[in-house]
Amino acid sequence: MASEFSDVRKGFFKARGNSACDALRARGIEAKYFDSAAEMIDEVLETIPPGAKVGAGGSVTLRETGLLDRLAERGPKPVVHEPTMEPRESIAVRKEAIVCPYYLCSSNAITMGGELINTDGIGNRVCGMIFGPETVIVVAGINKVVEDRDEAFSRVRNIAGPANARRLGLNTPCVKTGYCVDCKGADNICRVTTIISGKPMWTDLRVFIVGEILGL
């Protein structure tokens, strides 16, 4: 019985993910669906040549799939900031990451209409997704695929925002409530929101959707 439900879930994820990919491609954004993170990693390693310099955003998805570790093993180690870094070092690393030839990140939400919606506190990730790197690869679990902009904004406010604030050890009201209360405090990480509705003219933007629950 459990196997039967697993097959149903896998089929649903694939149908939904492929529909989102079709919508992304219709907007000029290269997109592929993968049943598993392992398949996605193989594709990324084929896309990025050995020895290439890779920058990355502070993504839970990239870390939990093991993609950054695989790239580090092949070398060179991806340029990515760590929570333990001092502010000056963290800023320098973030700036270096978004001018690497290749940039990896995830997305807060991908609509079934083919748009990427993201909210940052600093803005380095959304900046890197749009301009700077030659090739940007966005890796997202099927849980990031939503119906439309309204659902995307809701996901940012009530799932991604509170979860990431908790991950970063911040003292925002949403950490306690589990949902957005539109705070304006110093720890607020919802400051810059972007909507990518088409491939940026000078950036090779690719979206890899994985049929697994990944990230926050």
Order of alpha helices (4+ residues) and beta strands (2+ residues): alpha-beta-alpha-beta-alpha-alpha-alpha-beta-beta-beta-alpha-beta-beta-alpha-alpha-alpha-beta-beta
